[in-house]
């Protein structure tokens, strides 16, 4: 089971969990929470009552079972070529190559 899965399993009950609980699961819990948010989980945070420098977290919503995978926005080269064409800063050929 991945660290991300362990954090998600802890948060699945939709109750508030202290930073100490999350720290016991994985010391870089904030990165795993970031990863979970990146894939669409809604995780709420609030200042901890026990420590004003820390936060408590809870899962608000889970991903639907049939959620589609993120769509690839294209290669970095094609994105940069599109941006260049949009702003007219660079000349591009018919293949999107900047010259």
N, C-alpha and C positions, 0 to 999 in steps of 0.2 A: 504494500500500500504506500502510495507516495505521500510526501509531507502535505501536499495540497489536499489530498483526500482525507488525511487525518484532521486537518483544520476544518474542512467542510463537515466531517462527521460530528465534530464537537459542536459546530454552529447549527446543525440541522434542527435542533429543538426550538429554535427561534427565541431563546432566552438570552439575556445579556451574559457575556462571559468576560471575566477580567483579563487583563494583560498577563497576569500570573498563570491563569489556566492555559492560555494560548502559548505562553513561554514554555510551559511544561511539555507541550506537544512538540514545538519546534522553535528554536531560538530566533529564527528569522521569520516569525509569524507574519510580520507586516508585509513582507514580500509575497508570501503565499496569499494573503488577503488581497493584495494588489492583483495577483494572477487570477484569483477567483472573480474579482470585479471585471477584469479584462475580458473574461469569457461570458459575462452577462449576469452574474449573481449580484443581487443588491444586498450590500452589507452596510449596516448603519453603525456609526461610532459616536461615542459621547465621552466627555471627560469623566475619569474615574473618581468616585467618591473617596476612595482610600488613598489615591495618589494624584495630585493635580497635574503631574507631568506625564500621566499615562492615560490611555483610553480603554473603554470597554467596547465590545463589539457584539452584534447580533445579526443573524441572517434574516432578511426581510422576505426575500422571494428566491425560490429555486428556479433553475432553468427548466423549461418544459422539455419533456422527453424527446419531442420531435423538433427541437430547435435546429435550424440549419447551420451548417458550418460557415465561418466567415468567408466572404468572397475575397479572393486575391485581387488587389487593385492594380495589378500589372507590375512589370519590372521597374526598378528604380530608373533605368534609362528611359523607358517610355513615359514615365511620370514626369521626369525632368524635361523631356522634349515637349510634352504637352504644356507644361508650365511656361516654357520658353516661347512656344507659339502663342499662348494666351496673352503674354505680356509684351510680345514683339521686341524683346530685348535681343534675341538671337535669330538668325536665319536658320531655317530647317529645310532639309530636302524632303522628298516624297515619302521617305522611310522614317522620318522623325529624327534623323541624325542632325546634330547641331554643327554648323560650320561657320 
